[in-house]
Amino acid sequence: MKARLLLPLLLLALSAPVRADWFSGNLGLASDYLFRGLDQTNGPAVQGGLDYVHHSGLYAGGWASNNRSAGGGEFDLYGGYTRPLHLFGLLNATLDAGVTGYVYSGERGPPLGGGSQDFAEVYGGLAAGPVAFKASFAPDYAGRGAPGWYLQGLLRYPLPWDFRLRASLGYGLGAGVQRQTAPLSADGRGHAYLDYALRLSRGLPWWGLESWAEVAGTDLHLADGAQGGAGQPRFLAGLRKDFDW
């Protein structure tokens, strides 16, 4: 299982001799679950996670969701390091680097190419103000036996009346990504592709819940029987509750 590559980093974070800054968690319900623009559930998703953040900058966590494309469920493990930077004496920024392992409870169905899709990737990112950029690399992308990259730009911006806007644009490329998309594409060929998402969220006055609505999709021409079908874009909504200790 490729997720075992995470074990040394997770043990390092959890065994630090000084106290942690905080533990946090989250629970959520979504009308659908898209991963990098590709539908994973074709229906409702129940999701949740736990995170540990140490004041040294080390962090570790896990996140889980049902996942129909993998036959049952998904569990992500991640660990990394973050630190503030002062760029050129003018701009406050945050550097983030780490590794993520994606573990699935079953094999993907034959229409999606079959086989295990467990994989691990390393990532690095930089955030400044409302803008962030992240690059991820997997030597065996989505269990396809070939490498793949995922590049993402992100914008988070507060709006009037306590609304918040989150916009993202991603680009997947490499032989592993092309092998992943081949059984999903209308032409049966693999492609590098763009994905996008625009989310509007707002806190609710009950139990600390947050509500959100999103439009998301890709520039892929998906086959009718692919994950989520050929209809683009997709419209999603959900609720989320965050916890801090």
C-alpha positions in Angstrom: 0.0 0.0 0.0 1.6 3.3 -1.1 0.2 5.1 1.9 3.0 3.5 4.0 5.3 6.2 2.5 3.6 8.6 4.9 4.5 6.7 8.1 7.9 8.3 8.9 6.6 11.8 8.5 3.4 11.2 10.6 5.5 9.6 13.4 7.8 12.6 13.4 4.9 15.0 13.8 3.1 13.0 16.5 6.3 12.3 18.5 7.5 15.9 18.9 8.5 16.5 22.5 6.7 19.8 23.0 3.0 20.4 23.1 0.8 20.8 20.0 -0.8 24.1 19.1 -4.2 22.4 18.5 -6.2 19.5 17.3 -9.2 20.2 15.0 -11.8 18.2 13.1 -14.6 18.6 10.6 -17.7 16.8 9.5 -19.7 17.4 6.3 -22.5 16.3 4.0 -22.3 17.1 0.3 -24.7 16.5 -2.5 -21.8 15.1 -4.5 -18.0 14.7 -4.3 -15.7 15.8 -7.0 -11.9 15.1 -6.9 -10.0 17.4 -9.3 -13.2 17.8 -11.3 -14.0 14.1 -11.6 -17.1 12.8 -9.8 -16.4 10.2 -7.1 -19.8 9.4 -5.8 -22.4 10.4 -8.4 -24.6 11.3 -5.4 -24.4 12.3 -1.7 -21.2 12.1 0.3 -20.5 12.0 4.0 -17.1 13.2 4.9 -14.9 14.1 7.9 -11.4 14.6 9.0 -9.0 15.2 12.0 -5.9 17.4 12.0 -2.9 17.9 14.4 -0.9 21.1 14.1 2.3 21.7 16.1 3.7 25.1 16.8 7.0 24.2 15.1 5.1 24.1 11.8 4.7 20.3 11.5 1.2 19.0 10.9 -0.5 15.6 10.2 -4.0 14.5 9.6 -6.5 12.3 7.9 -9.8 12.7 5.9 -12.4 10.1 4.8 -15.3 10.0 2.4 -17.5 7.4 0.8 -16.3 6.9 -2.8 -18.4 5.0 -5.3 -15.7 5.0 -8.0 -13.5 2.9 -5.7 -16.2 0.5 -4.6 -16.7 1.8 -1.1 -14.6 4.5 0.6 -11.6 6.8 0.5 -9.1 7.6 3.3 -6.5 10.3 2.8 -3.4 10.6 5.1 -1.2 13.6 5.0 1.7 15.2 6.8 3.9 18.2 6.2 5.5 21.4 7.3 4.5 25.0 7.0 6.3 28.2 7.8 5.8 32.0 7.3 8.0 33.9 4.8 8.6 37.5 4.3 9.2 38.0 0.6 11.4 40.8 -0.7 10.7 42.7 2.6 7.2 43.5 1.3 4.9 40.5 1.2 3.9 38.1 4.0 3.5 34.6 2.7 3.3 31.0 3.8 5.3 28.1 2.5 3.8 24.6 2.7 5.3 21.2 1.7 4.4 17.6 2.5 3.1 14.3 1.3 -0.4 12.8 0.9 -1.5 9.2 0.5 -4.8 8.3 -1.1 -6.1 4.9 0.1 -9.3 3.3 -1.3 -11.3 0.5 0.2 -11.9 -1.3 -3.2 -10.8 -1.4 -6.8 -12.2 0.9 -9.4 -14.9 -0.6 -11.6 -14.1 -2.1 -15.0 -15.6 0.9 -16.9 -13.0 3.0 -15.1 -10.1 0.8 -16.1 -10.1 -1.6 -13.1 -7.3 -2.1 -10.6 -6.3 -0.4 -7.4 -6.0 3.4 -7.4 -4.1 3.9 -4.2 -1.3 6.4 -4.6 1.0 8.9 -2.9 2.1 12.3 -3.9 4.4 15.1 -2.7 3.4 18.7 -2.8 4.7 22.2 -2.3 2.7 25.4 -2.2 2.9 29.2 -1.5 0.1 31.4 -0.2 0.1 35.2 0.0 -3.0 37.1 1.1 -6.1 35.7 -0.7 -4.1 33.8 -3.4 -2.3 30.4 -3.2 -0.6 28.1 -5.6 0.2 24.4 -5.1 2.0 21.8 -7.2 1.7 18.1 -6.6 3.6 15.2 -8.1 2.9 11.5 -7.9 5.3 8.9 -9.4 2.4 6.5 -9.8 -0.6 8.7 -10.4 -4.0 7.2 -9.4 -2.3 3.7 -9.5 -1.9 4.0 -13.3 1.8 3.0 -13.3 3.0 6.3 -14.7 3.8 9.8 -13.2 1.4 12.7 -13.0 1.4 16.3 -12.0 -1.4 18.5 -10.6 -1.1 22.3 -10.5 -3.7 24.4 -8.7 -4.3 28.1 -8.2 -6.7 29.2 -5.4 -8.4 32.5 -4.5 -10.2 33.0 -1.2 -12.0 36.3 -0.7 -14.5 37.6 1.9 -17.7 39.2 0.6 -20.4 41.4 2.3 -22.9 39.9 4.7 -20.4 37.3 5.9 -20.3 35.4 2.6 -17.0 33.9 1.4 -15.9 33.2 -2.1 -13.5 30.4 -3.0 -12.3 30.0 -6.7 -9.9 27.3 -7.9 -8.4 26.4 -11.2 -6.4 23.2 -11.6 -4.4 21.5 -14.4 -3.5 17.7 -14.5 -0.8 16.5 -16.8 1.5 13.6 -17.4 1.3 10.0 -18.6 -0.5 9.0 -15.4 -3.2 11.6 -15.8 -3.7 10.6 -19.4 -4.1 6.9 -18.4 -6.6 8.0 -15.8 -8.7 10.0 -18.2 -8.6 7.6 -21.2 -11.5 5.3 -20.0 -13.6 8.4 -19.0 -13.2 10.4 -22.3 -15.8 10.4 -25.0 -13.0 9.7 -27.6 -11.4 6.9 -25.5 -8.1 8.8 -25.4 -6.2 10.2 -22.5 -5.8 13.9 -22.0 -4.3 16.5 -19.8 -7.1 18.7 -18.5 -8.3 21.7 -16.7 -10.8 21.7 -13.8 -12.5 24.6 -12.1 -14.7 25.3 -9.1 -16.4 28.4 -7.7 -17.8 28.1 -4.2 -19.9 30.5 -2.2 -20.2 29.8 1.6 -21.7 31.4 4.7 -22.0 30.5 8.3 -25.4 29.6 9.7 -26.8 30.8 13.1 -27.3 27.1 14.2 -24.7 24.9 15.9 -21.8 26.5 14.1 -22.7 25.1 10.7 -21.4 26.4 7.4 -23.5 26.1 4.2 -22.0 26.2 0.7 -23.0 26.0 -2.9 -20.6 25.3 -5.8 -20.4 25.1 -9.5 -17.5 22.9 -10.8 -16.4 20.9 -13.8 -13.6 20.2 -16.3 -12.8 20.9 -20.0 -12.8 17.1 -20.6 -15.4 15.7 -23.0 -16.6 12.9 -20.7 -18.4 9.8 -22.0 -22.0 9.4 -20.9 -21.1 6.5 -18.7 -18.1 8.1 -17.1 -17.9 9.4 -13.5 -20.8 11.8 -13.2 -21.6 11.5 -16.9 -21.1 14.0 -19.7 -23.1 16.9 -18.2 -20.9 19.9 -17.4 -20.7 21.9 -15.3 -21.9 20.2 -12.0 -23.8 22.0 -9.3 -23.1 21.0 -5.7 -24.2 22.0 -2.2 -23.4 21.0 1.4 -23.1 21.6 5.1 -20.0 21.5 7.2 -19.1 21.7 10.9 -15.6 22.5 12.2 -14.3 21.6 15.7 -11.2 22.9 17.6 -9.6 21.5 20.7 
